[in-house]
Amino acid sequence: MAMAAMTCLPAGASASSSAKGPLGLPIGLQIYTVREAAAKDFPGTVRAIADAGYRELELAGPPPLSAAEMRKLAAECGIAVPSMHTNMRDLQTKAQERIDYAKAVGAEYLVCSFPSTADARSIPTGSLAAGMTLDDWKWNADQLNRFGELAHKAGLRFGYHNHNIEFRSYDGVVAMDEMIRITDPKLVTIELDIAWVATAGVDPVKYLKKHSDRISLLHVKDIRKDAKETIELNAQTTEVGSGRIDWKAFFGAAKPGQIKHYFVEQENFERSPLEAIKLSFDYLSKLA
């Protein structure tokens, strides 16, 4: 990382001038993937991400830098920051703060990465799918519309990022489908996390086609070949191209212009995260 901290891109290089991946888009990374390194040295980690070849970065929330500092760092490394995550609980009290930061850093999207309960009750992580009611999901959808309108007024697109828990069925009503039905397509887009869809036992290609008019962002994430299907949170990820997802089929199913940005993400590792993101990047580069 020390070497990466000094390298970044050659003078004049930029995200737009760099090699692109599938769908003709720059390959992005969700910085949560390298969360431990980022917690120790955020600027050095961003430089290491750039050194691995990535030209877009999705923030996991406001980093330990001012928006001006983050924007300067990204520019130095030739990395665009088109998207930032927040979560439903933060949005209840810090929505404008999150919108202002995303706007100031130059992002196009603010994405809600995790739901909450309508009454703010806590549910153990391992029991989230069982503990969430359909009314909770409907409440989340209403909140997404509310915050989507605030983001829209600020010039941002607002989105929702799924896990597998949204694929619980309530007497035939799938929570994710219900949220898509309730949310206003003019205010809320979907960032489809492909690995979580597959973990829930749903075909990502079919789901992409089913909601082609609502999905504009992706988390390009693979699951292990021995991954078990479940709707309770249990990450079983690996490097892109090393797992179960048929990436050629998936990217081939996307309509021209449908996907605006995508970000590699990984939660589980058999090697250092910085090594893992390079493997994923190399695979996507060759797939392009």
TORKOL-4160 file (C-alpha; in steps of 0.2 Angstrom, whole numbers, padded with zeros to 4 digits, m for minus):
288
<pt num="1" X="0000" Y="0000" Z="0000"/>
<pt num="2" X="0015" Y="0012" Z="0003"/>
<pt num="3" X="0020" Y="0010" Z="m0015"/>
<pt num="4" X="0002" Y="0012" Z="m0021"/>
<pt num="5" X="0000" Y="0028" Z="m0010"/>
<pt num="6" X="0014" Y="0036" Z="m0022"/>
<pt num="7" X="0008" Y="0030" Z="m0039"/>
<pt num="8" X="m0010" Y="0034" Z="m0043"/>
<pt num="9" X="m0012" Y="0038" Z="m0062"/>
<pt num="10" X="0000" Y="0046" Z="m0074"/>
<pt num="11" X="m0003" Y="0065" Z="m0077"/>
<pt num="12" X="m0017" Y="0067" Z="m0089"/>
<pt num="13" X="m0026" Y="0051" Z="m0085"/>
<pt num="14" X="m0044" Y="0050" Z="m0080"/>
<pt num="15" X="m0058" Y="0039" Z="m0077"/>
<pt num="16" X="m0066" Y="0042" Z="m0094"/>
<pt num="17" X="m0049" Y="0039" Z="m0103"/>
<pt num="18" X="m0046" Y="0022" Z="m0095"/>
<pt num="19" X="m0050" Y="0004" Z="m0101"/>
<pt num="20" X="m0068" Y="m0001" Z="m0098"/>
<pt num="21" X="m0076" Y="m0017" Z="m0093"/>
<pt num="22" X="m0092" Y="m0026" Z="m0098"/>
<pt num="23" X="m0106" Y="m0015" Z="m0105"/>
<pt num="24" X="m0093" Y="m0002" Z="m0110"/>
<pt num="25" X="m0092" Y="0005" Z="m0092"/>
<pt num="26" X="m0078" Y="0009" Z="m0081"/>
<pt num="27" X="m0075" Y="m0004" Z="m0068"/>
<pt num="28" X="m0080" Y="0002" Z="m0050"/>
<pt num="29" X="m0077" Y="m0004" Z="m0033"/>
<pt num="30" X="m0088" Y="m0002" Z="m0017"/>
<pt num="31" X="m0075" Y="0003" Z="m0004"/>
<pt num="32" X="m0083" Y="m0007" Z="0009"/>
<pt num="33" X="m0074" Y="m0022" Z="0001"/>
<pt num="34" X="m0057" Y="m0015" Z="0008"/>
<pt num="35" X="m0065" Y="m0008" Z="0024"/>
<pt num="36" X="m0051" Y="m0013" Z="0036"/>
<pt num="37" X="m0037" Y="m0005" Z="0025"/>
<pt num="38" X="m0048" Y="0011" Z="0023"/>
<pt num="39" X="m0051" Y="0012" Z="0042"/>
<pt num="40" X="m0032" Y="0012" Z="0044"/>
<pt num="41" X="m0027" Y="0023" Z="0029"/>
<pt num="42" X="m0041" Y="0030" Z="0019"/>
<pt num="43" X="m0031" Y="0040" Z="0006"/>
<pt num="44" X="m0018" Y="0026" Z="0004"/>
<pt num="45" X="m0032" Y="0014" Z="0001"/>
<pt num="46" X="m0040" Y="0024" Z="m0012"/>
<pt num="47" X="m0023" Y="0026" Z="m0021"/>
<pt num="48" X="m0021" Y="0007" Z="m0020"/>
<pt num="49" X="m0038" Y="0005" Z="m0028"/>
<pt num="50" X="m0033" Y="0016" Z="m0042"/>
<pt num="51" X="m0017" Y="0006" Z="m0044"/>
<pt num="52" X="m0027" Y="m0010" Z="m0046"/>
<pt num="53" X="m0035" Y="m0002" Z="m0061"/>
<pt num="54" X="m0052" Y="0004" Z="m0054"/>
<pt num="55" X="m0059" Y="0020" Z="m0061"/>
<pt num="56" X="m0075" Y="0022" Z="m0051"/>
<pt num="57" X="m0078" Y="0022" Z="m0032"/>
<pt num="58" X="m0094" Y="0020" Z="m0022"/>
<pt num="59" X="m0092" Y="0026" Z="m0005"/>
<pt num="60" X="m0100" Y="0016" Z="0010"/>
<pt num="61" X="m0105" Y="0032" Z="0018"/>
<pt num="62" X="m0096" Y="0049" Z="0022"/>
<pt num="63" X="m0077" Y="0044" Z="0023"/>
<pt num="64" X="m0065" Y="0053" Z="0036"/>
<pt num="65" X="m0062" Y="0067" Z="0024"/>
<pt num="66" X="m0071" Y="0083" Z="0020"/>
<pt num="67" X="m0080" Y="0083" Z="0003"/>
<pt num="68" X="m0067" Y="0094" Z="m0004"/>
<pt num="69" X="m0053" Y="0083" Z="0002"/>
<pt num="70" X="m0062" Y="0067" Z="m0005"/>
<pt num="71" X="m0065" Y="0076" Z="m0022"/>
<pt num="72" X="m0046" Y="0081" Z="m0022"/>
<pt num="73" X="m0040" Y="0064" Z="m0018"/>
<pt num="74" X="m0052" Y="0056" Z="m0031"/>
<pt num="75" X="m0046" Y="0068" Z="m0044"/>
<pt num="76" X="m0027" Y="0065" Z="m0040"/>
<pt num="77" X="m0031" Y="0046" Z="m0043"/>
<pt num="78" X="m0041" Y="0048" Z="m0058"/>
<pt num="79" X="m0056" Y="0040" Z="m0050"/>
<pt num="80" X="m0074" Y="0046" Z="m0051"/>
<pt num="81" X="m0086" Y="0045" Z="m0036"/>
<pt num="82" X="m0103" Y="0042" Z="m0044"/>
<pt num="83" X="m0112" Y="0035" Z="m0029"/>
<pt num="84" X="m0113" Y="0035" Z="m0010"/>
<pt num="85" X="m0122" Y="0023" Z="0002"/>
<pt num="86" X="m0131" Y="0028" Z="0017"/>
<pt num="87" X="m0144" Y="0018" Z="0027"/>
<pt num="88" X="m0162" Y="0020" Z="0032"/>
<pt num="89" X="m0159" Y="0023" Z="0050"/>
<pt num="90" X="m0146" Y="0037" Z="0046"/>
<pt num="91" X="m0158" Y="0044" Z="0033"/>
<pt num="92" X="m0171" Y="0047" Z="0047"/>
<pt num="93" X="m0160" Y="0060" Z="0056"/>
<pt num="94" X="m0146" Y="0064" Z="0044"/>
<pt num="95" X="m0154" Y="0064" Z="0026"/>
<pt num="96" X="m0150" Y="0082" Z="0022"/>
<pt num="97" X="m0132" Y="0079" Z="0028"/>
<pt num="98" X="m0130" Y="0064" Z="0018"/>
<pt num="99" X="m0137" Y="0072" Z="0002"/>
<pt num="100" X="m0126" Y="0087" Z="0005"/>
<pt num="101" X="m0110" Y="0077" Z="0006"/>
<pt num="102" X="m0115" Y="0066" Z="m0009"/>
<pt num="103" X="m0118" Y="0082" Z="m0019"/>
<pt num="104" X="m0102" Y="0090" Z="m0014"/>
<pt num="105" X="m0091" Y="0076" Z="m0018"/>
<pt num="106" X="m0098" Y="0075" Z="m0035"/>
<pt num="107" X="m0109" Y="0059" Z="m0034"/>
<pt num="108" X="m0124" Y="0056" Z="m0045"/>
<pt num="109" X="m0132" Y="0044" Z="m0034"/>
<pt num="110" X="m0136" Y="0042" Z="m0015"/>
<pt num="111" X="m0141" Y="0024" Z="m0011"/>
<pt num="112" X="m0150" Y="0017" Z="0004"/>
<pt num="113" X="m0140" Y="0001" Z="0008"/>
<pt num="114" X="m0150" Y="m0006" Z="0022"/>
<pt num="115" X="m0168" Y="m0005" Z="0028"/>
<pt num="116" X="m0175" Y="m0002" Z="0045"/>
<pt num="117" X="m0191" Y="m0007" Z="0054"/>
<pt num="118" X="m0206" Y="0005" Z="0055"/>
<pt num="119" X="m0205" Y="0006" Z="0074"/>
<pt num="120" X="m0186" Y="0007" Z="0075"/>
<pt num="121" X="m0186" Y="m0010" Z="0084"/>
<pt num="122" X="m0170" Y="m0020" Z="0084"/>
<pt num="123" X="m0169" Y="m0037" Z="0076"/>
<pt num="124" X="m0154" Y="m0048" Z="0078"/>
<pt num="125" X="m0144" Y="m0049" Z="0061"/>
<pt num="126" X="m0147" Y="m0068" Z="0060"/>
<pt num="127" X="m0166" Y="m0066" Z="0061"/>
<pt num="128" X="m0169" Y="m0051" Z="0050"/>
<pt num="129" X="m0178" Y="m0060" Z="0037"/>
<pt num="130" X="m0190" Y="m0068" Z="0049"/>
<pt num="131" X="m0192" Y="m0052" Z="0060"/>
<pt num="132" X="m0196" Y="m0040" Z="0046"/>
<pt num="133" X="m0215" Y="m0039" Z="0042"/>
<pt num="134" X="m0223" Y="m0035" Z="0026"/>
<pt num="135" X="m0229" Y="m0019" Z="0034"/>
<pt num="136" X="m0210" Y="m0015" Z="0038"/>
<pt num="137" X="m0206" Y="m0017" Z="0020"/>
<pt num="138" X="m0220" Y="m0006" Z="0014"/>
<pt num="139" X="m0215" Y="0007" Z="0027"/>
<pt num="140" X="m0197" Y="0007" Z="0019"/>
<pt num="141" X="m0204" Y="0009" Z="0002"/>
<pt num="142" X="m0214" Y="0024" Z="0008"/>
<pt num="143" X="m0198" Y="0031" Z="0016"/>
<pt num="144" X="m0188" Y="0028" Z="0000"/>
<pt num="145" X="m0201" Y="0039" Z="m0010"/>
<pt num="146" X="m0199" Y="0053" Z="0003"/>
<pt num="147" X="m0180" Y="0053" Z="0003"/>
<pt num="148" X="m0180" Y="0051" Z="m0016"/>
<pt num="149" X="m0190" Y="0067" Z="m0018"/>
<pt num="150" X="m0177" Y="0076" Z="m0007"/>
<pt num="151" X="m0163" Y="0069" Z="m0017"/>
<pt num="152" X="m0171" Y="0074" Z="m0033"/>
<pt num="153" X="m0173" Y="0092" Z="m0027"/>
<pt num="154" X="m0155" Y="0092" Z="m0024"/>
<pt num="155" X="m0151" Y="0085" Z="m0041"/>
<pt num="156" X="m0146" Y="0068" Z="m0036"/>
<pt num="157" X="m0154" Y="0051" Z="m0041"/>
<pt num="158" X="m0159" Y="0040" Z="m0026"/>
<pt num="159" X="m0158" Y="0021" Z="m0025"/>
<pt num="160" X="m0160" Y="0006" Z="m0015"/>
<pt num="161" X="m0148" Y="m0008" Z="m0013"/>
<pt num="162" X="m0155" Y="m0026" Z="m0009"/>
<pt num="163" X="m0148" Y="m0040" Z="0001"/>
<pt num="164" X="m0156" Y="m0057" Z="0002"/>
<pt num="165" X="m0169" Y="m0053" Z="0016"/>
<pt num="166" X="m0180" Y="m0043" Z="0003"/>
<pt num="167" X="m0184" Y="m0060" Z="m0006"/>
<pt num="168" X="m0194" Y="m0067" Z="0009"/>
<pt num="169" X="m0212" Y="m0071" Z="0002"/>
<pt num="170" X="m0227" Y="m0066" Z="0013"/>
<pt num="171" X="m0241" Y="m0077" Z="0007"/>
<pt num="172" X="m0235" Y="m0075" Z="m0011"/>
<pt num="173" X="m0230" Y="m0057" Z="m0010"/>
<pt num="174" X="m0211" Y="m0055" Z="m0011"/>
<pt num="175" X="m0205" Y="m0040" Z="m0001"/>
<pt num="176" X="m0193" Y="m0034" Z="m0015"/>
<pt num="177" X="m0206" Y="m0035" Z="m0028"/>
<pt num="178" X="m0218" Y="m0025" Z="m0017"/>
<pt num="179" X="m0205" Y="m0012" Z="m0013"/>
<pt num="180" X="m0202" Y="m0010" Z="m0032"/>
<pt num="181" X="m0221" Y="m0009" Z="m0035"/>
<pt num="182" X="m0223" Y="0005" Z="m0021"/>
<pt num="183" X="m0208" Y="0016" Z="m0025"/>
<pt num="184" X="m0210" Y="0029" Z="m0038"/>
<pt num="185" X="m0198" Y="0025" Z="m0053"/>
<pt num="186" X="m0195" Y="0044" Z="m0055"/>
<pt num="187" X="m0188" Y="0045" Z="m0038"/>
<pt num="188" X="m0181" Y="0028" Z="m0033"/>
<pt num="189" X="m0170" Y="0017" Z="m0044"/>
<pt num="190" X="m0163" Y="0000" Z="m0039"/>
<pt num="191" X="m0145" Y="m0005" Z="m0036"/>
<pt num="192" X="m0146" Y="m0024" Z="m0039"/>
<pt num="193" X="m0134" Y="m0034" Z="m0028"/>
<pt num="194" X="m0131" Y="m0049" Z="m0039"/>
<pt num="195" X="m0124" Y="m0061" Z="m0026"/>
<pt num="196" X="m0138" Y="m0057" Z="m0013"/>
<pt num="197" X="m0151" Y="m0061" Z="m0027"/>
<pt num="198" X="m0142" Y="m0078" Z="m0030"/>
<pt num="199" X="m0140" Y="m0082" Z="m0012"/>
<pt num="200" X="m0159" Y="m0080" Z="m0010"/>
<pt num="201" X="m0161" Y="m0093" Z="m0023"/>
<pt num="202" X="m0167" Y="m0081" Z="m0037"/>
<pt num="203" X="m0160" Y="m0081" Z="m0054"/>
<pt num="204" X="m0151" Y="m0064" Z="m0056"/>
<pt num="205" X="m0153" Y="m0064" Z="m0075"/>
<pt num="206" X="m0172" Y="m0067" Z="m0074"/>
<pt num="207" X="m0173" Y="m0054" Z="m0061"/>
<pt num="208" X="m0163" Y="m0041" Z="m0071"/>
<pt num="209" X="m0175" Y="m0044" Z="m0086"/>
<pt num="210" X="m0191" Y="m0044" Z="m0074"/>
<pt num="211" X="m0187" Y="m0026" Z="m0068"/>
<pt num="212" X="m0176" Y="m0020" Z="m0082"/>
<pt num="213" X="m0185" Y="m0003" Z="m0081"/>
<pt num="214" X="m0180" Y="0000" Z="m0063"/>
<pt num="215" X="m0162" Y="m0007" Z="m0061"/>
<pt num="216" X="m0149" Y="0006" Z="m0066"/>
<pt num="217" X="m0134" Y="0001" Z="m0054"/>
<pt num="218" X="m0126" Y="m0015" Z="m0049"/>
<pt num="219" X="m0115" Y="m0023" Z="m0036"/>
<pt num="220" X="m0105" Y="m0035" Z="m0046"/>
<pt num="221" X="m0102" Y="m0049" Z="m0033"/>
<pt num="222" X="m0100" Y="m0067" Z="m0034"/>
<pt num="223" X="m0104" Y="m0081" Z="m0023"/>
<pt num="224" X="m0094" Y="m0097" Z="m0019"/>
<pt num="225" X="m0099" Y="m0112" Z="m0029"/>
<pt num="226" X="m0104" Y="m0121" Z="m0013"/>
<pt num="227" X="m0114" Y="m0107" Z="m0007"/>
<pt num="228" X="m0131" Y="m0112" Z="0002"/>
<pt num="229" X="m0147" Y="m0103" Z="m0003"/>
<pt num="230" X="m0155" Y="m0093" Z="0011"/>
<pt num="231" X="m0165" Y="m0077" Z="0015"/>
<pt num="232" X="m0156" Y="m0074" Z="0031"/>
<pt num="233" X="m0140" Y="m0063" Z="0030"/>
<pt num="234" X="m0125" Y="m0075" Z="0027"/>
<pt num="235" X="m0112" Y="m0068" Z="0015"/>
<pt num="236" X="m0104" Y="m0082" Z="0005"/>
<pt num="237" X="m0094" Y="m0072" Z="m0007"/>
<pt num="238" X="m0078" Y="m0074" Z="m0018"/>
<pt num="239" X="m0069" Y="m0065" Z="m0032"/>
<pt num="240" X="m0079" Y="m0061" Z="m0047"/>
<pt num="241" X="m0077" Y="m0075" Z="m0060"/>
<pt num="242" X="m0072" Y="m0088" Z="m0046"/>
<pt num="243" X="m0089" Y="m0092" Z="m0041"/>
<pt num="244" X="m0106" Y="m0098" Z="m0047"/>
<pt num="245" X="m0113" Y="m0083" Z="m0056"/>
<pt num="246" X="m0113" Y="m0084" Z="m0075"/>
<pt num="247" X="m0106" Y="m0066" Z="m0079"/>
<pt num="248" X="m0107" Y="m0068" Z="m0098"/>
<pt num="249" X="m0126" Y="m0072" Z="m0097"/>
<pt num="250" X="m0129" Y="m0059" Z="m0084"/>
<pt num="251" X="m0121" Y="m0044" Z="m0094"/>
<pt num="252" X="m0128" Y="m0051" Z="m0110"/>
<pt num="253" X="m0145" Y="m0049" Z="m0103"/>
<pt num="254" X="m0144" Y="m0031" Z="m0099"/>
<pt num="255" X="m0153" Y="m0019" Z="m0111"/>
<pt num="256" X="m0142" Y="m0006" Z="m0120"/>
<pt num="257" X="m0140" Y="0009" Z="m0109"/>
<pt num="258" X="m0149" Y="0001" Z="m0094"/>
<pt num="259" X="m0135" Y="0000" Z="m0082"/>
<pt num="260" X="m0126" Y="0017" Z="m0078"/>
<pt num="261" X="m0113" Y="0011" Z="m0066"/>
<pt num="262" X="m0108" Y="m0005" Z="m0057"/>
<pt num="263" X="m0096" Y="m0009" Z="m0042"/>
<pt num="264" X="m0087" Y="m0024" Z="m0037"/>
<pt num="265" X="m0090" Y="m0029" Z="m0019"/>
<pt num="266" X="m0084" Y="m0044" Z="m0008"/>
<pt num="267" X="m0087" Y="m0048" Z="0010"/>
<pt num="268" X="m0077" Y="m0064" Z="0013"/>
<pt num="269" X="m0059" Y="m0067" Z="0009"/>
<pt num="270" X="m0046" Y="m0081" Z="0007"/>
<pt num="271" X="m0032" Y="m0068" Z="0003"/>
<pt num="272" X="m0030" Y="m0050" Z="0006"/>
<pt num="273" X="m0044" Y="m0039" Z="0000"/>
<pt num="274" X="m0032" Y="m0029" Z="m0010"/>
<pt num="275" X="m0026" Y="m0045" Z="m0019"/>
<pt num="276" X="m0045" Y="m0050" Z="m0021"/>
<pt num="277" X="m0050" Y="m0034" Z="m0029"/>
<pt num="278" X="m0036" Y="m0035" Z="m0042"/>
<pt num="279" X="m0042" Y="m0053" Z="m0047"/>
<pt num="280" X="m0060" Y="m0047" Z="m0049"/>
<pt num="281" X="m0054" Y="m0032" Z="m0059"/>
<pt num="282" X="m0043" Y="m0043" Z="m0071"/>
<pt num="283" X="m0058" Y="m0055" Z="m0074"/>
<pt num="284" X="m0070" Y="m0041" Z="m0078"/>
<pt num="285" X="m0057" Y="m0032" Z="m0089"/>
<pt num="286" X="m0054" Y="m0049" Z="m0099"/>
<pt num="287" X="m0073" Y="m0051" Z="m0100"/>
<pt num="288" X="m0075" Y="m0035" Z="m0108"/>
